[in-house]
């Protein structure tokens, strides 16, 4: 089997948490490695985002990242990419012709890639699996101030109508998609995201803190991009309301990691207003290999998002044996078991988060019990099982397409 993965703005070589890279980049890279290990040939087509990277990079055995020009080779925000999709699609078609071999299936990620996937689907008469990771209509409902364009929502509707299958990561996302978009029923396959349990595993807390140069403070960890939907201001507000604030540090992993990161300026301002600036640290984005040290060093991982289609950060923390306090939204409702592997908060305000955080910070027995249960629950999301489900869907669609042609 040979699969063309389309990820226009989400190159899997980028570090998650930097710029616009996040869980989608991790998903594409890890799933592709798993498929490659099964002998599947995977070519990941992504926009050339850095003149220093090569046109073709080998990610793993049988897996290549193909960088294509679409308005140059410099970084371009995803909001500016739409006018250049035709050039990107032409690049994919030209590459396929130059190779002299076709693809058995197209797997697109995000709506921009889905539009390219539709063009390739028509050109190659090849099955197309779409995965959005986030949905425009859901984002607009999740938080005041979100204004995803009509173009995005209409494009998502078009992709859902024409793709052969749509993968979602949680039952909650399936429900939202069926309610907000026409023609979705019968096309949706729920396949959760996975976690690399060899990389994300419990490390001894003292060892992890020594590795990171952290002292004996209690640590509330936030991992994510500087995106308002991630709700970091809720954690900052909660930290200021703790009953026992002494010796507590909020550690933010993501972004550029310094005062020059304009995306975090509102957070710096809020921390200053609440007089806890000295208790908040920004590390910047870190590699997947370093992340387990942060999860293991933390007392609690906090995921105060307004919207999460799945909640990969929560799952990574759980795999490391760290309890999670998260918003009761989207896929987090499946990933985190309230009162068993952490706590789910139904309100987007600091006070209930502070209440649960206080409870975990003063009750070490409870914290350890939830952490052990979290580690056990995360084992159900190992990547081999996820890859098996994706491969089963691919086999099914390819067989159906070949049968219809015959």
C-alpha positions as CSV (number, residue, x, y, z in Angstrom):
1,X,0.0,0.0,0.0
2,X,1.2,3.5,-0.8
3,X,-0.4,6.5,1.0
4,X,-0.2,10.2,0.2
5,X,-0.6,12.2,3.4
6,X,-1.5,15.8,2.8
7,X,-0.6,18.3,5.6
8,X,-0.2,21.7,3.9
9,X,0.7,23.8,7.0
10,X,1.5,21.0,9.5
11,X,5.0,19.7,8.7
12,X,5.7,16.7,11.0
13,X,9.3,17.9,11.3
14,X,8.3,21.0,13.3
15,X,8.5,20.9,17.1
16,X,5.0,20.8,18.6
17,X,4.2,23.9,20.6
18,X,6.2,26.2,18.3
19,X,4.5,28.6,16.0
20,X,1.4,26.8,14.7
21,X,2.7,23.3,15.3
22,X,0.8,21.1,17.8
23,X,-0.9,17.8,18.3
24,X,-1.7,17.4,14.7
25,X,2.0,17.4,13.8
26,X,2.7,14.8,16.4
27,X,-0.3,12.7,15.2
28,X,0.9,12.7,11.5
29,X,4.5,11.9,12.4
30,X,3.7,9.1,14.8
31,X,1.0,7.5,12.7
32,X,3.2,7.6,9.7
33,X,6.0,5.9,11.5
34,X,3.7,3.1,12.7
35,X,2.4,2.6,9.1
36,X,5.9,2.6,7.8
37,X,7.0,-0.1,10.3
38,X,4.2,-2.3,8.8
39,X,5.7,-1.9,5.3
40,X,3.3,0.8,4.1
41,X,4.9,3.5,2.0
42,X,3.9,6.9,3.2
43,X,4.7,10.2,1.6
44,X,3.8,13.3,3.6
45,X,3.3,16.4,1.4
46,X,3.8,19.7,3.3
47,X,4.5,23.2,2.4
48,X,8.2,24.2,2.2
49,X,8.3,26.3,5.4
50,X,12.1,26.7,5.9
51,X,14.8,27.2,3.1
52,X,17.2,25.3,5.3
53,X,15.3,22.0,5.0
54,X,15.6,19.6,2.1
55,X,12.9,19.0,-0.5
56,X,12.7,15.3,0.6
57,X,13.5,14.3,4.2
58,X,13.3,10.7,5.4
59,X,11.2,10.6,8.6
60,X,11.4,6.9,9.2
61,X,11.8,3.7,7.2
62,X,9.2,3.8,4.3
63,X,8.2,7.4,5.4
64,X,9.2,10.6,3.5
65,X,8.3,14.2,4.0
66,X,8.0,16.0,0.7
67,X,8.3,19.8,0.9
68,X,6.6,21.7,-1.9
69,X,6.8,25.3,-2.8
70,X,3.6,27.4,-2.4
71,X,4.5,31.1,-2.3
72,X,8.2,30.6,-1.5
73,X,10.0,28.6,1.1
74,X,9.6,30.8,4.1
75,X,7.2,30.2,7.0
76,X,3.6,31.3,6.2
77,X,0.8,31.3,8.7
78,X,-2.0,28.9,7.9
79,X,-4.4,31.9,7.5
80,X,-2.3,33.0,4.5
81,X,-2.0,29.7,2.7
82,X,-5.5,29.4,1.1
83,X,-4.6,31.4,-2.1
84,X,-1.7,29.1,-2.8
85,X,-3.4,25.7,-2.6
86,X,-3.7,25.4,-6.3
87,X,0.1,25.7,-6.6
88,X,0.6,23.2,-3.8
89,X,-1.8,20.7,-5.5
90,X,0.0,21.1,-8.8
91,X,3.3,20.3,-6.9
92,X,1.8,17.1,-5.6
93,X,0.6,16.0,-9.0
94,X,4.0,16.9,-10.6
95,X,5.9,14.9,-7.9
96,X,3.6,11.9,-8.5
97,X,4.3,12.0,-12.2
98,X,8.0,12.3,-11.7
99,X,8.0,9.2,-9.5
100,X,6.1,7.2,-12.1
101,X,4.0,5.5,-9.4
102,X,0.6,6.3,-8.0
103,X,-1.0,6.2,-4.5
104,X,-3.6,3.8,-3.2
105,X,-5.1,6.3,-0.8
106,X,-5.1,10.0,0.2
107,X,-5.2,11.0,3.9
108,X,-5.7,14.7,4.5
109,X,-5.3,16.7,7.7
110,X,-7.1,20.0,8.4
111,X,-9.5,21.8,6.0
112,X,-6.8,23.4,3.8
113,X,-5.3,19.9,3.2
114,X,-8.8,18.5,2.7
115,X,-9.4,20.8,-0.3
116,X,-6.1,19.6,-1.8
117,X,-7.2,16.1,-1.1
118,X,-10.4,16.6,-3.0
119,X,-8.5,17.8,-6.1
120,X,-6.2,14.8,-5.9
121,X,-9.2,12.4,-5.3
122,X,-10.7,13.6,-8.6
123,X,-7.4,13.5,-10.5
124,X,-6.3,10.1,-9.3
125,X,-9.7,8.5,-8.7
126,X,-8.3,7.4,-5.3
127,X,-10.1,7.0,-2.0
128,X,-9.7,10.0,0.3
129,X,-9.8,9.9,4.1
130,X,-10.1,13.4,5.8
131,X,-9.3,14.4,9.3
132,X,-9.9,17.9,10.5
133,X,-8.4,17.8,14.0
134,X,-10.5,21.0,14.8
135,X,-13.8,22.2,13.2
136,X,-14.5,25.8,12.4
137,X,-18.2,25.7,13.4
138,X,-17.2,24.1,16.8
139,X,-14.5,26.7,17.4
140,X,-16.9,29.5,16.9
141,X,-19.2,28.1,19.5
142,X,-16.4,27.3,22.0
143,X,-15.3,30.7,23.0
144,X,-16.5,34.3,22.6
145,X,-14.2,36.1,20.2
146,X,-13.6,33.2,17.9
147,X,-14.3,34.1,14.3
148,X,-13.6,31.2,12.0
149,X,-14.4,32.2,8.4
150,X,-17.4,31.2,6.4
151,X,-14.8,30.0,3.8
152,X,-13.4,27.5,6.3
153,X,-16.8,26.2,7.4
154,X,-18.1,25.9,3.8
155,X,-14.9,24.1,2.8
156,X,-15.3,21.7,5.6
157,X,-18.8,21.0,4.5
158,X,-17.6,20.4,0.9
159,X,-14.9,18.0,2.1
160,X,-17.3,16.1,4.3
161,X,-19.7,15.7,1.4
162,X,-17.1,14.4,-1.1
163,X,-14.5,12.5,0.9
164,X,-14.9,8.8,1.3
165,X,-14.5,8.8,5.0
166,X,-13.9,11.3,7.9
167,X,-11.9,10.3,10.9
168,X,-12.7,11.9,14.3
169,X,-10.8,11.3,17.5
170,X,-13.7,11.1,20.0
171,X,-17.4,10.3,20.2
172,X,-18.0,14.0,21.3
173,X,-16.4,15.2,18.0
174,X,-18.6,12.8,16.1
175,X,-21.7,14.2,17.7
176,X,-20.7,17.8,17.0
177,X,-19.9,17.0,13.4
178,X,-23.2,15.2,12.7
179,X,-25.1,18.1,14.3
180,X,-23.3,21.0,12.6
181,X,-22.5,19.6,9.2
182,X,-24.7,18.0,6.6
183,X,-23.9,14.7,4.9
184,X,-21.7,13.5,7.8
185,X,-23.7,10.5,8.9
186,X,-22.4,7.2,7.6
187,X,-19.0,8.6,6.7
188,X,-17.5,9.1,10.2
189,X,-15.1,6.7,11.8
190,X,-14.1,7.3,15.5
191,X,-10.4,6.4,15.9
192,X,-8.8,8.0,19.0
193,X,-5.4,9.6,18.9
194,X,-2.5,7.6,20.4
195,X,0.4,8.0,22.8
196,X,3.9,6.6,22.5
197,X,4.1,4.7,25.8
198,X,7.8,4.0,25.3
199,X,8.5,7.7,25.2
200,X,5.8,8.9,27.6
201,X,6.2,6.8,30.7
202,X,6.6,7.6,34.5
203,X,10.0,8.9,35.5
204,X,11.0,9.4,39.1
205,X,9.9,13.0,40.0
206,X,13.2,13.9,41.7
207,X,15.2,12.6,38.8
208,X,13.0,14.6,36.3
209,X,13.4,17.8,38.3
210,X,17.2,17.4,38.5
211,X,17.3,16.9,34.8
212,X,15.3,20.1,34.2
213,X,17.1,22.1,36.9
214,X,13.9,22.6,38.9
215,X,13.8,22.9,42.7
216,X,11.3,21.6,45.3
217,X,8.4,23.9,44.3
218,X,5.0,22.3,43.6
219,X,4.5,22.5,39.8
220,X,1.4,23.1,37.8
221,X,2.2,22.3,34.2
222,X,0.7,23.8,31.1
223,X,1.7,22.4,27.7
224,X,0.4,24.0,24.5
225,X,0.7,26.6,21.8
226,X,-0.1,30.3,22.7
227,X,-3.6,30.0,21.4
228,X,-6.5,31.7,23.2
229,X,-8.6,28.5,22.9
230,X,-6.1,26.8,25.2
231,X,-7.3,28.8,28.1
232,X,-4.0,29.6,29.8
233,X,-5.5,32.7,31.5
234,X,-7.8,30.4,33.5
235,X,-4.8,28.6,35.0
236,X,-3.1,31.9,35.8
237,X,-6.2,33.1,37.5
238,X,-6.6,29.8,39.4
239,X,-2.9,30.0,40.6
240,X,-3.6,33.4,42.1
241,X,-6.6,32.0,44.0
242,X,-4.9,28.9,45.6
243,X,-5.4,28.6,49.3
244,X,-1.8,27.5,49.7
245,X,0.0,29.4,47.0
246,X,3.4,29.4,48.7
247,X,6.0,27.4,46.8
248,X,3.7,26.8,43.8
249,X,5.0,27.5,40.2
250,X,3.1,27.6,37.0
251,X,5.4,26.1,34.2
252,X,4.3,26.9,30.7
253,X,5.8,24.8,27.9
254,X,5.1,26.1,24.4
255,X,5.7,29.2,22.3
256,X,9.0,31.1,22.1
257,X,9.7,31.0,25.8
258,X,10.6,34.6,26.5
259,X,9.1,38.1,26.9
260,X,9.4,38.8,23.2
261,X,6.7,36.2,22.4
262,X,3.9,38.6,21.6
263,X,1.3,35.8,21.7
264,X,1.9,35.5,25.5
265,X,1.9,39.2,26.3
266,X,-1.7,39.1,27.6
267,X,-0.7,36.3,29.9
268,X,2.3,38.2,31.2
269,X,0.1,41.2,31.8
270,X,-2.5,39.1,33.7
271,X,0.2,37.5,35.9
272,X,1.5,41.0,36.7
273,X,-2.0,42.3,37.5
274,X,-2.6,39.3,39.8
275,X,0.9,39.7,41.4
276,X,2.1,36.2,40.6
277,X,4.6,37.0,37.8
278,X,7.4,35.6,39.9
279,X,5.6,32.2,40.1
280,X,5.1,31.8,36.3
281,X,7.9,30.5,34.0
282,X,7.9,30.1,30.2
283,X,10.2,27.4,28.8
284,X,9.3,27.6,25.1
285,X,8.5,24.6,23.0
286,X,10.5,21.4,23.8
287,X,11.0,18.2,21.9
288,X,8.9,15.0,22.3
289,X,11.9,13.4,24.0
290,X,12.1,16.2,26.6
291,X,8.4,16.4,27.4
292,X,8.2,13.3,29.6
293,X,10.6,15.0,32.0
294,X,8.2,17.9,32.3
295,X,5.2,15.8,32.8
296,X,7.0,13.6,35.4
297,X,8.3,16.7,37.2
298,X,4.9,18.2,37.6
299,X,2.4,17.6,40.4
300,X,-0.5,18.3,38.1
301,X,-1.0,18.9,34.4
302,X,-3.7,21.5,33.7
303,X,-5.6,21.6,30.4
304,X,-8.1,24.5,30.7
305,X,-9.0,24.5,27.0
306,X,-12.2,25.9,25.6
307,X,-12.1,23.3,22.9
308,X,-10.2,20.0,22.4
309,X,-11.2,17.5,19.7
310,X,-9.2,14.9,21.7
311,X,-6.8,16.2,24.3
312,X,-3.3,14.8,23.4
313,X,-1.6,16.7,26.2
314,X,-3.8,15.2,28.8
315,X,-3.1,11.7,27.4
316,X,0.7,12.3,27.4
317,X,0.5,13.5,31.0
318,X,-1.5,10.5,32.0
319,X,0.9,8.1,30.4
320,X,3.6,9.7,32.5
321,X,1.6,9.0,35.7
322,X,0.6,12.7,36.2
323,X,-3.0,13.5,37.2
324,X,-4.9,16.0,35.0
325,X,-7.2,18.8,35.8
326,X,-9.0,19.7,32.6
327,X,-12.0,21.5,31.1
328,X,-15.0,19.3,30.5
329,X,-15.1,19.9,26.8
330,X,-14.8,17.8,23.6
331,X,-12.6,14.7,23.7
332,X,-11.2,15.5,27.1
333,X,-14.5,14.0,28.5
334,X,-13.3,10.7,27.1
335,X,-9.6,11.0,27.8
336,X,-9.8,12.1,31.4
337,X,-12.0,10.1,33.8
338,X,-13.4,12.5,36.3
339,X,-12.4,11.5,39.9
340,X,-10.4,8.6,38.7
341,X,-7.5,9.8,36.5
342,X,-8.0,13.5,37.3
343,X,-10.8,16.1,37.4
344,X,-13.0,17.6,34.8
345,X,-14.2,21.2,35.3
346,X,-17.5,22.2,33.6
347,X,-16.9,26.0,34.0
348,X,-14.4,28.1,32.2
349,X,-13.4,30.2,35.2
350,X,-10.5,30.1,37.7
351,X,-12.3,29.3,41.0
352,X,-13.3,25.7,40.3
353,X,-9.9,24.9,38.9
354,X,-8.3,26.4,42.0
355,X,-10.5,24.3,44.2
356,X,-9.4,21.0,42.6
357,X,-5.7,22.1,42.3
358,X,-5.7,22.9,46.0
359,X,-7.1,19.5,46.8
360,X,-4.4,17.7,44.8
361,X,-1.5,19.9,46.1
362,X,-2.3,19.2,49.8
363,X,-3.4,15.5,49.4
364,X,-0.4,13.6,48.2
365,X,-2.1,10.2,48.6
366,X,-4.9,11.3,46.3
367,X,-2.5,12.8,43.8
368,X,-0.5,9.5,43.6
369,X,-3.7,7.4,43.4
370,X,-5.0,9.4,40.5
371,X,-1.6,9.4,38.8
372,X,-1.4,5.6,39.0
373,X,-4.9,5.2,37.5
374,X,-4.0,7.7,34.8
375,X,-1.0,5.7,33.8
376,X,-3.0,2.5,33.6
377,X,-5.8,4.2,31.6
378,X,-3.4,5.6,29.0
379,X,-2.2,2.1,28.0
380,X,-5.4,1.6,26.1
381,X,-4.3,4.4,23.6
382,X,-1.0,2.8,22.4
383,X,-0.2,3.8,18.9
384,X,-0.1,0.2,17.4
385,X,-3.8,-0.2,18.2
386,X,-4.5,3.2,16.6
387,X,-2.5,2.4,13.5
388,X,-4.3,-1.0,13.2
389,X,-7.7,0.9,13.1
390,X,-6.5,3.4,10.5
391,X,-5.1,0.6,8.4
392,X,-8.3,-1.3,8.6
393,X,-10.2,1.7,7.3
394,X,-7.7,2.2,4.5
395,X,-8.0,-1.5,3.4
396,X,-11.8,-1.2,3.5
397,X,-11.9,1.9,1.3
398,X,-9.3,0.6,-1.2
399,X,-11.1,-2.7,-1.5
400,X,-14.4,-0.9,-2.1
401,X,-13.0,1.4,-4.7
402,X,-11.4,-1.5,-6.6
403,X,-14.6,-3.4,-6.4
404,X,-16.6,-0.5,-7.8
405,X,-14.1,-0.1,-10.7
406,X,-14.4,-3.8,-11.6
